[in-house]
Amino acid sequence: MIKLFALLTASVLSASAALAEIPEILAVETSRVGMGWRIDVTMQHPDTGWDHFADAWEVLDADGNRLGIRKLMHPHMDEQPFTRSLMNVMVPDGTHEVFVRSHCMVHGWSQDTVQVLLER
């Protein structure tokens, strides 16, 4: 009985840790398109369905101002990791870096950002 309890406890703790994960940004690619930028973000998250999935990522400047947001409209349970793009991100002249952070509908915005250097 104690072994079974320990196994169940370990399983519950492991599942809780997985559910507590915020979306992880694995890669960001940028390219200049006309006057704006195309931002491609690859991320992964243990989506469980319509009640809990990674539902957005945003591009920020160094002061935390939002330059663009990509909303994700459905879970990606069978597509991990996944990449989505945002077009026409207008970056102020003289800006050499932006920051990307992810959002989960359950846990909110990530406290971590990914720094992305822009090559002009």
Residue pairs with C-beta under 8 A, 6 or more apart in sequence:
18 46
19 46
19 48
19 52
19 106
20 107
21 45
21 46
21 104
22 45
22 102
22 104
22 107
22 110
22 112
23 43
23 44
23 45
23 54
23 57
23 102
23 103
23 104
23 110
24 43
24 44
24 45
24 102
25 41
25 42
25 43
25 57
25 100
25 101
25 102
25 114
26 42
26 43
26 44
26 81
27 40
27 41
27 42
27 83
28 39
28 40
28 41
28 42
28 100
28 114
28 116
29 39
29 40
30 37
30 38
30 39
30 40
30 98
30 116
30 118
30 119
31 37
31 38
32 38
32 120
33 87
33 88
34 88
35 90
36 87
36 88
36 89
36 90
36 91
37 88
37 89
37 90
37 91
37 118
38 85
38 86
38 87
38 88
38 89
39 59
39 68
39 70
39 85
39 86
39 89
39 98
39 100
39 116
40 83
40 84
40 85
41 57
41 70
41 83
41 84
41 85
41 86
41 100
42 81
42 82
42 83
43 54
43 57
43 81
43 82
43 83
43 102
44 80
44 81
44 82
45 53
45 54
45 76
45 80
45 102
45 104
47 53
47 54
47 75
47 76
47 77
47 80
48 75
48 77
49 75
49 77
50 74
50 75
51 105
51 106
52 75
52 104
52 105
52 106
53 72
53 74
53 75
53 76
53 77
53 104
53 105
54 72
54 76
54 102
54 103
54 104
54 105
55 71
55 72
55 73
55 103
55 104
55 105
56 69
56 70
56 71
56 72
56 102
56 103
57 69
57 70
57 72
57 84
57 100
57 101
57 102
57 103
58 66
58 68
58 69
58 70
58 100
58 101
58 103
58 109
59 66
59 67
59 68
59 69
59 86
59 89
59 98
59 99
59 100
60 66
60 67
60 98
60 99
60 100
60 101
60 113
61 67
61 91
61 92
61 95
61 98
61 99
62 95
62 97
62 99
67 89
67 90
67 91
67 98
68 86
68 88
68 89
68 90
69 86
70 84
70 85
70 86
72 84
76 82
89 98
91 98
91 118
95 118
96 117
96 118
96 120
97 115
97 116
97 117
97 118
98 115
98 116
98 118
99 113
99 114
99 115
99 116
100 113
100 114
100 116
101 109
101 110
101 112
101 113
101 114
102 109
102 110
103 109
103 110
104 110
